[in-house]
Amino acid sequence: MVRWEFPVWIGKGLAHAHMVAFCRRRPEPQDQTTSALAGFDLRSTGDVDEGFTIARALAAPAAAFADEQGIDLWGLGTNGRQEHLQRLDYDALQDLPEQLADQLGPRNLLAAKRSVYQPTLFPTDVAGLLQEARHESASRLIQVVENAATQLTASRSSARPKAERSAIERVSRLLVGAMAALMVSDKIEVDRDQSPEAILDRAVRRFESYFDWTRQLTSEDSRDLLWTIEELGRDVSYAGLDPTVVASVYESAILDTASRARFGVFYTPPALATRILGQLPFEEIDPSKRHVFDPSCGSGTFLVAAYDRLRNIAPLDLDLVEVHEDTSRRLTGIDIDPLAVEIARLALLLNAMPAGNGWQVEQGDALNMRVPCTATVVASNPPWRDIRSEHGRRAQLADRFVRGMLAMVEPNGFLAVVLPAGWLSSRTSKTTREAIEDECGLLEIWRLPQDTFPRADMDAAVVFAQRNRPSGSYVFRRVRRERGWQARFLEQACHADETYLANPHKRLRADTWLHGPLDTYRASLSELPELASIALIGKGPVPAPPVSARGGSGDWSWLRELRGTRAYAPVPGSLLVPVHFPEEFKWRSSDGSEYKRPKVIVSGVRNPDIPWRLKVLPDLTGGIIPRESASIVVPGEQTQERVYALCALLGSSFASCWIDTLSARSIPIELLKTMPIPPAGTIWDELAEAGARIVELATQARLRASELIDVDRLVVSAYDLPDDAFVRLAEHFVGVPAPEGEVRYPTDSTVGGAAEPSAQPRIRTFGTVLEVSADLVRIWISGITAEEGEWRDVPPGLPGSQIQPGATFEAVVEDNDLDKAHFEFQSEGYLDFDDFIKLPTPAT
């Protein structure tokens, strides 16, 4: 689909691409999601830089610039990266190189934008162009919407809370309505040069049912709506904007802070919703029974992703209109926020233009209403906030939603729910986790970084389960907060930083769904004594207000600020403040004698993205009171040697991994108490000697990573763990700065380098899971493995639903290397293995 003089909104206003080629014909959308190539005639404009700006705003992965003699082709990547592909003289265009023609083809460019295919001619980050363009468009539109909102609100300001709330809701409705009218109008006819009345009339006539509310507006509201359309449309074109942009604008510019706090609203990023829906095995569901329900749909991100997922696997004998009618009947959404419901309807409408209607999205409280359906897929990001249970205890609203979602899933149906990562180990949510295990089999659990939700200061988790599936092995994936992780994991569907084949009966502890490298050694560790058997473990006391009165005199030394301390080194006197105890602290039913004794002060790292969770400080003579955020470990044997030994133990990779595996954010004192320790014996003398050495080196500022690696090896041997345990622990901490300030385990120099161009073709083939062991799977792939298959760790892209003997899958394998393979659901549907292998021979 080629469009001429296509309007594109860039930072300084409205611009035009002389030509834009899209991957899809009308009536499918022509916007940022389908743009393929932007073309510019330099004979009428010589501004190449503006051409690149326009192409990037439209998320076009290729740009063509024509002059008097020929055409220059460029490939575009994120962060301003671009590569010159080829110079094509006009008299040689009929001899266009086959590789270039193939990689500029609409099918391949669309696959590249969706991270399914990487053209070798293009920058390696071409898949991130769409996300970058979405973000830039949303940022600019948010500013426009906020300015309009300020003016609309000022005209209806009120000192009365109810009236002010009503005014905010009115303004929000006008903003949403204006954006809807402009989006619809511009996408129907991109050359907009009409009055606000004509724009609104065009939108109403096209989607009468959606805009029915405009007929009930007062004359004043109608006048303000037309003003808002004019204001939001000035020097802006909505023709090429991806519909998901409106959800971002709603959350950032329209949804007020009070509503966000009141409802616990943190809307799902589109890339995360798409990745989640892509991981659910829709292909295993009878096409006539596919139905997706979101009981907390917010601005509709999950519903839009579900629509795309269902549309892509719709029966081939349906035309476009039939596909829309069929797919729209298979989506149901509910949300308590009426404006969010409007945004959801708008996002779905725009995503499915020109059909765009027929959505089952309603306002309501799914927890206190009769739910209109059960579904084969229930996917949601429920509200995250604390509530009080009916017994007056602290509870989590998300738990109520999850238990309700279980009742909404049909037998053998699938559940996908986004939750705080702390939910995976929270005692408050233990009964909800048990309910899922009783009624479902887990398929996958993802632990995602703290910046998953830009407006939520918490790391996230995604739980996948299947109703009535027998309990068995499932996949636990952890992604670290590293530059570009969203593009790598969410958009490109590549492997996580850590992947474990987990089992309900082989967790490090039964009351958690978190996993880590110590799971493998669960049985032997459970037989060891616990830290609480040899030491008193407590917390620093809570200081009493006022702050200005603290310190200055007294017989006790208070470590008020942990910053400035050096791991393993004694606390410098300059950081200690004389205080009175207990007068200057809230009483803790203790005389404070434990603070007088030699001990180890443990400062916990609460950042969930940092696996190094413990920083140790020796108090060799006693007398230090640490601040309330720190813990103390007071050995029963009051000797410096035992303090040294505990420094070596608690500062090791083993101790941090114990905490990191069992608690996503906080560091419960219970975890320190129950941490296994080596049995009594001479190993404690070796630990004391090692601890004394690192304390001395730290005191002299001469401590190096090599010394601590040796201590880590000693600790692993003290637990009598096999050699591979040290390797697994080291891999858990690779590339992450340790508490001593250095990267204890540097990233291998070969990791993360640019991939060499493939010498072998990519082959699409198929395979099956033959067997699943405690932590490995045996897979057979046609033309790649031997007949008996190959034992491997869980392949990076293999969905958790496939981790069972007999499961079949498709794989795209490069260079016959399974580590580079991309795994997909077996798309033929309902074929067992004997039938599957009768399919035609795989082709390159």
N, C-alpha and C positions, 0 to 999 in steps of 0.2 A: 504494500500500500504506500504510494508516494503522495505526499502532500506538498504543495507549493506555498511559499511565503507564509510559513507556519509561525504564529506568534509564540514567543518564549519570554517568560518573565525572568530577568536577571537583576542583579543588585541595583543597578542605576535606573531601572524602569523596564519598559517594554522594548523587545528587539524581535527580529525575524530571522529565521533560517530560510535561505532561498529555497531549499528543498530538504525534506526529511523523509527518509524511507523507514517504514515501520514493519515489524515482523508479522503483523496480523492485519488482515483486511477488515473493513467495516462489515458487520456491525460490532466487531470486537474492538476493544479500546485502542486508541492511538494516543499514548501518553508516555510518561517516563518508564513504565514497565515494559513497553514494547518497542521503543525507539531503537533503530539499528544504526543509521548513518545520517549525519547532518551534512548537507552540501552547501558550498558558498562560491559565488562567482566573483573572483577577485577583479574582474574587469569593471564591476560596478562598485566594489568596495575593496580597499586594500588592507583592511584591518583583520589580519589573521588572528591576533590575540582575542579579539571580540568573538570571532568564530569559535575558537576553543571554549570561551566562556559560555556561549550559547549551547554548544554541544554538551558540555558538562551539566548545565542546568537542566537539560533534557535527558540526561543519563545515556546519551548515545555513545556506544563504545568505539565508533569510528567517525572520522571527519574527512571530507573531501574538499579540496580547494582547487578550483579551475582557473587557469590563466589563458593567455593567448596560445600557448603551445600544447598544454596538456593538463593533467590532474595529479596533484599530490595527495596520497592517501596516508592518514595518520591513525594509529591506534591509541586510545585514551585509557588511562588508569586513574586510580585515586590519588589524592594529595598532589594534583597538578602534574602527574607523570604522563608523558606522551612519547610515542615512538613513531618515527617516520617509517612507513611500511614499504612504499614504492612510489616511484615517479612513472606515470603512464602517459606517453605521448599519444595524441589523438589518432595518429595513423597506425598505432599498434594496439588499439583497444580490442580489435577482434581477436588478438592473440593473448588475451588476459590469462596470466598464469593460472593453471588449474587449482593450485593450492590457495591462491588468493581468492579466486572466484568461490571456492568451496567455503573458505572461512568467513567470507563476507556474505554468505547465504543467510537468509532469514532464520532458518531452522537452527543453524549453528550459533548465530549471534544471540538468539533468544535463549538457547541452552547455556551459553556463556554467561548471560546476565543472571540466569537462575542457578549458576554454580554447578551445573551438570556437566559442562564441557569447558575446557580451557583451550582456546585457539593458540597455537604456538607462536603466531605472529604478534600477539597482543601482549601488553603488560600483564604480569601475572596477577595483578589485583583488579582486573577488569570487573570481577563479580561485585566489588564494593562500590562501583559507580552509582548504582541505583540507590543504595543506602545513603551515600554521600549527597546525591541530588535531593532525596527526600528530606534529609536533615536541613540542607540549605534552604529549600523551599519553605519548610515548616518554620524555620527561624525567621525568615523575612515576613511570612504571613502572620506569625504571632505578633510581630511588632505592629503591623497594620491593624490587626484585630484589637489589640490592646489600646491603641490610640482611639479607635472608634468607640470602644467600650467606655473609656474615660469620659468622652464627650457625652455619650448617651446617659451614663450614670449621673453626671453632674446636673443634667436637666431634670432628674427625678430624685435628687438627694433628699433624705429625711432623717430626722433624729430618732424616729421610732424604729426599734429592731424589726418588727413584723413588716412594716412598710418598706424598710430598707431591703429586707430579704425578698419581698415581692418585686421590688425594683430590679434587684440583681437577676431574678428569674426572668423578668420581662426583657431585660437587656440581653441575656443569654439567648432567649428565644429569637430575638430580632437578629442577633449575630449569626446564629445557626441558619435561620431562614434565608438571610442575605447570601451567605456562602453557598447554600444549596441552590438558590436561583442562579447565581453566577456560574457555578460549576456546570449545572445542567445546560444553561444557555450557551456557554462557551464551547462545551463539548458537542453540542448540536450544530452550532455555526460559529467557527472560530473567528471569523472577521466581524467582531463586535463593534458596532458604531451606532448604538441605539440608546434610547432613554431608559432610565430605571423601570418605568412602567412597561415598556416593551420587553425588557429582559424578564421581568416577573411574569408577564403574560405568557411569554414563550414557555417558561418553565412550568407554569400552572397547566397550560394546555397539554404539555407533554406528559406530565405526571400528576394528573388531577387529584388522585387519592392522597398522594404524599403532601400536597400543598393545600389540602382542604381547609386547614386551620386558618389560612389567610383570609378566608371568607368571613370569619367571625371577628376580625380585628376592628377596633374602634377607629374612628377617623384619625385620631392622633397617632395611634400605633401604626396605621397604614402609612401615614406621612413619614414617621420615623423609619419604617422598614425601607421605603424608597430612598430616604437619605442614606441609610446604611448600605444599600446596594450600590449607590453612587460612590460612597466613600471607600468601600472594600474593592470596588472595581476600577478605581482610578489608576491608570498606568499598570494594571495587573491583568495578566491573562491566566485563566484557570484551565485552558484547553489541554495543556500538556501535563498537568499535575496528577500524580498518582492519588487515587482516592484515599489511601491510608493517611495522607498528609492531614486531612481534616480531623482525624482522631487525635493526632499530635497537637493540633491547634486547640482542640476542645480541652484537652487535659491541661495544657500549659497556659492558655490565655482566657478560657471561659470558666472552667471548673475552679471555683474559688477555694482558698486554703481551708476555710471552715468546713466545706463539704468534703474535702479530701480527708481531713482528720475525722469528721463525723462518721463517714462511711468506710474508712480504711481503704481508700481508693488509690491504687497504683496500677494504671492500665498496662496491659501486656504490650511490649514492643512487637511490631509486625513480624520482624524476622524470627523472634522466639515462637510466636504463634504458628508461623508457617513451618518451622522446624518440628514443632510438637505434632502438628497434624500430619506432617510427612512421615513421622516415625510410627504413627498408628497404622496397623495393618488393615486398612479398608478393603484391600483386595481379598481378604479372607471372609468378608461379610457378603452374604447374598445381596446382589445389587438391588433387589426389590425391598430389602430391609435396612438399607443404609439410612440412618437418621442421626443427626448431631444435635445435641441439646446443651446450651450453656445457661445455667441458672443464675449467673452473675455476669451478664454479657458486657457490661460497661459500654464502651463506644464501639463494640462490635468487631474487635480485632480477630478474635477466635472465629467468629461467624464468617468473616471475609475469607480467612485462611481455609475454613472448612468448605466454603463455596468453591474456591479455586481447586481444592483437593478433589472434591466430588466431580466437578466439571471435567477435570483432566482424566478421570477414569469412567466417565459416563459411557453407556452403551454406544457403539459406533454407528448404529442404525438411526440415531436421533439427529435431527437437524439442530441448528443453534437455538431456535425458539423453544423446541421441545426439550433440549438440554436444560435451558433456564427454567422452564416450567417444572421439570422433574426435580432439578436440584433445589430450587427455592422451597419446594414442599418438604424437603428433607432437613431443613434448618429451623430450629426454634430457639429463641432467646428471651430471657426475662432479666430485668434489672430494676432496682428500687428507685433509681434516679431517672425521672422522666426525660430530662435533657439528654442524658446518655443514651436513652432509647432512641431519641430522635437522631442523634449522631450515628448510631448503629444502623438505623434505617437508611440514612443518607449514604453512609459508606458502602452498604450493600447495593443500594440503588445505582451509585456511580460505578461500582465495580462490575455491574452486570448490564450497563447500558449497551444497546438501546432498550432492552426489555425492562430491566430495572425495578420491577414491582413484584408484589405477591409475597412479601416477607412476613413471617410469623414472629415478630419481635414485639413484646408487650411490656408495659410498666407494671411492676408488682414486686412483692417480697416473697421470693421462692420458699423461704422458711416458714411462712405463715399463710400459705394459700394452697389450694389444690393445684398441683402441677399438671399442666395440660397434656403431658405425654411421658412415656418412658422411651428410651433411645438405645440404639446399639453402640453409640459413642456419646459419652458425657465428658466434655472438656471445658475447664473453667479456671479462672484465676479469682478465687473467692476473696472477700474482704479480709484483711489482716488487722485485727485489733483485739485487745483484751476486753472481756466482758465478765460479768459475775454469773455463775451458774445458779440454778434454782435453789441450791443449798448455801449460797452466799460465798462460794469459793471462787478463786480466780480461774477463768476459763478463756478459751480462744474461740472467737466467732468462726474462724475458718474451720474448726472441728465440727461445728454444727452443719456447715455447708457440706463438708466431706461426708458426714454420716447421711445427710439428705441425698447426696449424689449417689451413694450406694443403692438407695432405694429407686433411683431413677434409671439405673443401668439394667438393661434386659439380660436374661441369662446368656452367658458367653459373650456379652458385650464388653466394651473397653472403656476404661476410665483414665483420664489424663488431668492432673490437677497441679497448679502452680502454688507453692507454699513457701514460707520462710525456711531457710535451711535449718534453723534452730528447731523447727517442728520435728525434724527427723530424730531428735534425741530428747525432746522436751518431755518432762514427766507429766505435764498438764495434758499432753496429747497422746499419752501412752494408750489409753483405752480406744482412741480412734484408730491408731495404727493396728491394734489387735483386731478391731472390727474389720478392717480391710483384709488382714491376713485370714480371718475366719471365712470371709465371703469371696475372696479373690485370690488369684495367684499374681505375685508381682512380676512385671516384665522388665522394667528398667527404673532406675532412680538416677536423676542428674543432680549434681551439686554444682551450682553456678556462682560466679563471683559477685562481689558486693555492688558492682556498678551495673548489674543486669537491668535494674529499674533506675533510671536517672534520678527520679525524685524520691527514692526510698533508700535510706541508709541501712540496707540489710542485704545479705546474700540470699539467694533463692534456691529452691529445689523444685524439681518436677518429678512427680510420681506417676508411673504408668502401671496399670493393672488390668486383669481380665476377670470378669465375673465367672465364678464356678470353675476356674482353671485350677488344676491340682498344684499345690505348692511345690516348688522346685527351684532350680537355679535361675537367677536373673542377673542383669548387668547393672553395675554401679559405675557411673562415669563422673569424674571430677574435672572441672575446667578451672584453670587458674586465671587470675586477673593480670593478663599480660597484654601488651599493645596488640590490637587487631584480633583479640579472641572472638569478638562477635562475628567478624567476617569469616574467621577460620571455622568456628564450630556451628554458628547459627546459619550463616548464609551459604557456606561451602559444604556443610555437613561432614566436615572432616573429623578426625579422631579427637577424643578428649585427652587431657594431659595424663590422666590416670584412668585405667579401666580395670575393673575387678569382676570376676565371675563369682557372684555372691550366692548365698544360700540361707534361708531363714534359720536353719539349725546350726550354722557355722559362723555366727557373728562373734566379734570380740566380746560383746556383751549382749544379752538377750533383749534388753530394753532400748536398743538403739537401732536405727536403720542406716547409720553412717558406717562407712567401711574404709579400710586402709591396709597397708602392707602387713600389719601385725595379725590380721585375721587368720592368716595361714597357720600361725603358731598358737592359736587360741587354746588348744587342748593342753599343751605343755605349760603355758603361762598360767592357766587356771589352777595348777597344782602348787604354785609357789606362794610363799608368805606375802602379805601386803605391807605397804609402807607404814601403815598405822600400827603394825605390830612392833615396830622398833623406834617409833618417833611420835611425838605429839605434833599434830598439825592444826594450825589455827589461822586466823586472819588478824590483820592490824586493826586497832580500835578506831571507831568513828569519832572524829574530833567534834567538840561541842562549839556552837557559835558563841560570841561573834569571832570572825576570823581575825580581826585586828587585835584581839586580846591573846592570841595564841603565841606561845614561845617567848623567849627572852630570859627566862630564869627557870630554875627547877633542877631536880636531881636526875631526870630522865633525858635521854637523847631521842628526839623524834626525827625520822627520815621523812620529811614532809614532801619532798619532790624527788622522784626517781630519775628524772632526766639529769644527765650529768654523771650518772654512775656508770662504771665500766664492768661488763660481765666478768664474773669470776674474781674481781678485785675487791678488796675491803672498801667499805664506804668511806670516802674522804670526810674528814672532820668538818670541812667547810659547808657540807650539806646537812649537817646535824644541828638541830635547834634544841636548846634546853627547854624542857616543859615540866609541868607538874602532872603527876598521874595519881589518881584518876580524875582530879578536878577538871582538867581541860579536855576530858573525853567523855563520851557517853558510856555509861557503865556497861560492862560486858560480863558481869558475874564472875570476875576474876580479880585476883590481887595483883596481876601483872608479873608474877614471878617468872612466867615463861619467857618474858622479854629480857629478863636479866641473864638468861642462860645462853651459852654458845649455840648457834643455830645457823640455818641457811634461810635467807630471805629470797622468796621466789616472786618475781614480778611477772605477771601473766601478760602475754600479748593477745589482746582481744580482737585484733583485726582478723576476720575469718579467712582472708585471702593469704595470710602468712602461716605456713605450716610450722615454723619455729614458734612454739607457743610459750616457752619458759626461758626466763633470764634469771640466773642465780647470782646472789651476792653473799659472800661469807661474812658472818658476824662471829669471829673467832673467840672473842672474850665475853660477849654478851652485853646487854645494856641498851640495844637499839630497839626502838618502837617504830615499825614501818607504818606507812600510811595505810588506810583501810583497803586499798585496791590490791595490796600485796598479801601473800601468805607467808607463814613461817613454818619451818620444819625443824623441830627441836629433838635431836637424837636422845634416846634413853641413855646411851653411853656418853656421858659428858666429857668427851675428849676431842681435841682438835683433829685427831686422825679420823674420827667418825664424821665430823663436819666436812673434812676434805673428801671423804668417800662419797658423801651425799652430794657435794658439789659436782663431782665427776658423773654421778648417776643422773641427777636431775638436770644437768646441762647437756645431756647426751641426746643424740637423735632419737633414741628409743623413748625417752621420757616425753619429748615434744610430740612424737608420733602417737603416743598413748593418749595424750590430751586431744590432739588434733583429730584423731579417729573417733573419739567419743563425744566431743562437744564442738558444735559448729561455731559458737561465738563466745559464750561465757566460759569460765574455767571453774566449774563447781569444785568446792573443797573435797567433796566426796570422791572425785576422780583421783585426786592426789592421795587420799587415804587408801583407796583400793588398788593403787598402782602396784603391780607385782614387783618384787625385789629379788635379787639373787639369794640363794640359800646361804646360811651361815657357813663360814669356812675361810680359807686363806685368800679367797678372791677379794674379800673386803680389805685385806692388807694391800693388795695390788691396786684396788680402787683408791684407797687412801693415799698411796704413793703417787698415783697419777693425778689425783686432785690437788695434792700439795704442789706438784710441779706446775700445773696450769694456773693455780692461784699466784704462785711466785712470778711466773712469766707475765700474767695479766697485771700484777702490781707494778712490774717494771716496763709495762707497755711493749712487751716483746712476744706476746702470744700470737702464734700463727695457726692457720687452718690445719697444717700437717700434724701439729701436736693434738688438736682436737679430733682429727680423724683417727689417730691412734687410740684415743680414749674411747671413741665410738666403737672401734673394733674390740677393745677390751670389754666394754659393756655387753656387746653381743655375745662374746664368749662366756661372760659371767652368767648369762641366762642359759648357757648351753644350747644356743640356737645354731642351726646349720649355717654354712658359709653364705648361702644365698640370702640369708636374712640381712646381712650387712649391705649387700647389693640392693635389695629391695628398699631398705631404709634410705640409702644414699640417693636412689632415684626419686624418692618422695621429696627430697629437699634440693634437687638439682637447680642451680641458678638463683636460689633465693638467699638473700643476705641473712646470716645467722645473728644471734644476739650480740656476739662479739664484734660485729660491724663488718665482717668479711663474708664473702660467699664461700661457705665451707666446702661445698661440692659444686665446682664450676660446671657450666654447660659444656658439653663436648663440642669441640670446634666444628664438627661436621653437622651439628644440629642447626636447623634454621637457615642453612645456606641456600643459595638459589639452585633450583633444580636444573640439571642438565637436560637439554632437549632429548626426548625419547628416541632411541635408535630403533626400537621395535614398535609395531602398531599396537594400539589399544584393542583388545579383543573383548567382545561381549559374549559371555558364556554363562553357564549355569552350574549349580552344585547343590549339595545337601549336607546337612549335619548328620554325621554317623553316630556320634557318641559324645556324652558330656561327662567329665570327671569332676573332681573336687574344684579345680581351678583352671581346667583346660577344655577345649572342644576339639573333636576330631572331625575335620571337614574334607569332603571330596569335591573337587571342581573339575569339570570336564576339560581335558586337554592341558591341565595345569599340574594337578597332583597325581601321585600313583593311585592305583586302583583301590588300595586299602586306606587311602586318605592320608591326612597329615595332622598330627597333634599340634595345636597352637594356642597361644593366649587368645582371648576373644578378639576376633578381627575388628579393627576400629569402627567400621561402619555397619557391622552386622546388627540389625535391630534385636532387642531383647526378646521379642516375641518369637524369634527364630531359634532361640537357644533350647532346642529340644530335638531329640532324635527323629529323623524323618522330615524335618522342616526343609523346604526347598527355597532357593533364592537365585537371583541373577547377580552376576558380578562383571564389572568392567575392569580388566586386568591389564596393566601396562608393564612391558618388559618381562612378562612371566613372573612378576614380583608381587606376592600377596600383600606385602606391606604397602604397596601403592594401589591396591584394589579398592574399588568403590562398590559397595554391596547395596542391592535394591530388593524390594519385595518381588516375589515371583508373580509376574503380571498375568500369566495365562489363567490363573484362578482355578481352584478346585481340583487341580491335578495332583495325584499322589506320585511318588517318585517313579514308579514303573511306567506311568504314562508320560511323565515329564521328560524322560530320557529319549522318548520317541520323537521329540520335536526336531525340526530341521537342524542340521549341523550349524553351530555358531559361525558367524561371519565376522570379518574384521570391520 
